[in-house]
């Protein structure tokens, strides 16, 4: 089960987030999380159209997957009151996802810059 859950996270990062394939959200998230996830991905893509996440580490046990990703982005426009500067930004993100019946049912993350 753990390897299948890690594969779901890889698909989320590689195909949905980095690849922009938002139609996969229905397959990856439980129905009650699908629309909020899609809105969040659209919002971040609009703010950071050239962002990319790279998986650093994944750990899975039971129905949970935890991991770390590195996030690379440029700030092309005003976001949360911060003026654009054109510089590359890097951040680390720690996250936990809970999987039930092959879909994410909980998601928690912390981003640091």
C-alpha positions in Angstrom: 0.0 0.0 0.0 2.8 2.4 0.9 4.4 2.3 -2.6 1.0 2.9 -4.3 0.4 5.9 -2.1 3.9 7.3 -2.9 3.1 6.8 -6.6 -0.1 8.9 -6.1 2.0 11.7 -4.7 4.4 11.5 -7.6 1.5 11.7 -10.0 0.1 14.7 -8.2 3.4 16.6 -8.3 4.6 15.5 -11.8 1.4 15.5 -13.8 -1.2 17.7 -12.0 1.0 20.4 -10.4 4.0 20.6 -12.7 2.2 19.4 -15.8 -0.9 21.6 -15.3 -3.2 18.6 -15.9 -6.0 19.8 -13.6 -8.4 17.2 -15.0 -6.5 14.6 -12.8 -7.7 16.3 -9.7 -10.9 14.3 -9.8 -8.9 11.0 -9.9 -6.5 12.1 -7.1 -8.7 13.7 -4.5 -11.8 12.7 -2.7 -14.9 14.5 -4.0 -15.1 17.0 -1.1 -11.4 18.1 -1.7 -11.3 18.1 -5.5 -12.7 21.5 -6.2 -10.7 23.3 -3.4 -7.6 21.6 -4.7 -8.3 22.6 -8.3 -8.9 26.3 -7.2 -5.6 26.3 -5.2 -3.7 24.9 -8.1 -5.2 27.4 -10.5 -4.5 30.3 -8.2 -0.8 29.3 -7.7 -0.4 28.7 -11.4 -1.8 32.1 -12.2 0.6 33.7 -9.7 3.6 31.6 -10.6 3.2 30.3 -14.1 6.7 28.9 -14.3 6.9 27.3 -10.9 8.2 23.8 -10.5 8.1 21.3 -7.6 10.7 18.6 -7.2 10.3 15.8 -4.8 13.2 15.6 -2.3 11.9 12.7 -0.1 8.8 10.6 0.4 8.0 8.4 3.4 4.8 6.3 3.6 3.3 4.2 6.3 -0.2 2.9 6.4 -2.6 5.4 4.8 -0.2 8.4 5.2 2.5 9.8 3.0 4.8 12.5 4.2 7.5 14.2 2.2 9.5 17.2 1.3 9.5 19.1 -2.0 11.6 22.0 -3.3 9.7 24.7 -5.0 11.3 26.9 -7.6 9.4 30.0 -8.9 9.7 33.6 -10.2 7.4 36.4 -8.9 6.1 37.9 -12.2 3.3 40.0 -10.5 2.0 41.2 -7.2 1.2 38.3 -4.9 -0.1 38.7 -1.3 1.0 42.4 -1.4 4.6 41.5 -2.5 5.7 43.5 -5.5 7.2 41.6 -8.5 11.0 41.5 -8.5 11.8 39.0 -11.3 14.2 37.1 -9.0 14.1 33.3 -8.7 12.6 32.2 -5.4 13.2 28.8 -3.8 11.2 27.3 -1.0 10.9 24.0 0.8 7.6 22.4 1.5 6.8 19.7 4.1 3.5 17.9 3.6 1.4 15.0 4.8 -1.4 13.4 2.8 -3.8 10.7 4.0 -5.1 8.2 1.3 -8.3 6.3 1.4 -9.5 4.1 -1.5 -6.8 5.5 -3.8 -7.6 9.2 -3.3 -6.3 11.9 -1.0 -8.7 12.6 1.8 -6.5 15.0 3.9 -3.8 17.4 3.0 -1.5 19.4 5.3 1.6 21.4 4.3 4.1 23.9 5.6 6.1 26.1 3.2 9.3 27.7 4.3 11.4 30.2 2.3 
